Amino acid sequence: MVLDQDLKEEGYLEIVYSPRWKYTTVVRNFVQEFLSVAISGKKRAGQIALAASELVENSVKYSYKDGTKIILHTEKVENNRLI
């Protein structure tokens, strides 16, 4: 959970990709840039992007088909925001 003060705005992102090693860095950088717009804390955006990168790596290792999907959604939940 991200504190309300860190979040600039709500957002939504969906990426569908073929799980390939060469996409790991690209997806991580894209997610980090997306979160940089929604979250004022670059450190927090980097932490979430790193977690997404780990998930991308797992999709490459364990996926049995193409069409892996990442969905990021930021929304207001009472006084906090949830990512």
N, C-alpha and C positions, 0 to 999 in steps of 0.2 A: 504494500500500500504506500502511496506517495502522499505526503502532506499537502493540503490544499494550497498552501503558499508556494509550493514548488510548481504547480500546474498552471500554465497560462491559459489553456483552452482545451475543450474536449476534442477528440479526434478518433479516426478510424482508418485502419490500413489492413489490406488483405493482399497477400502475395502467394501466388501459386507457381511452383517451379519444379524442375526436374532435379532430384537430389544428386548433385555432383560436387566434388571437392572444390572445384574452381569457383563455385558460387558462395562458399562459406564467408569469405571476406567481404564480398560484394553485398550480400544480404545483411551482414553485421553493420557495415558502414551505412547502408540505406536506412536500417532501423534506427541507428543512432542519430542520423540526420533528421528523421521524422520526429523522434522524441525530443530533439533539441528545440523544435518548434513548439511542442506542447508542454515541455518541462523547462523551467528556468535553470535548474541545476544540471550542468553538463556532466558532473560526476555521476549523478543518478541516472541520466540518460545512458551513459557509458556502461553502468552496471547492468541495466536492463538489456542493452544491446549485447553485452557479453553473454547473458543468460540465453538470449535468442540465438546467438552464435553456437552455443553448446547444443541447443535443440536442432539447429541446422546440421551440425556434425552427426548427431544421433540419427537424423533422417537419412543421411548418406550411408551410415553404417548399417541401419536396420530396415530401411524401406525396401519393400519388394516391388514397388511400381512407381511410375512418375506421377506427378500431380501432388506433391507435398505442399501443404498449405500452412501459412503463418497468418494469424489474425491478431492485430493489436487494437485494443479499444480502450480509450480513456473516457471516464464518465464520472459525474458527481454522485457521491454516495454520502448522504447527509452532510456533515461538515468536512468530510475528507473526499479525496478522489481516488478512484481505484483504477489500476492499470492491469 
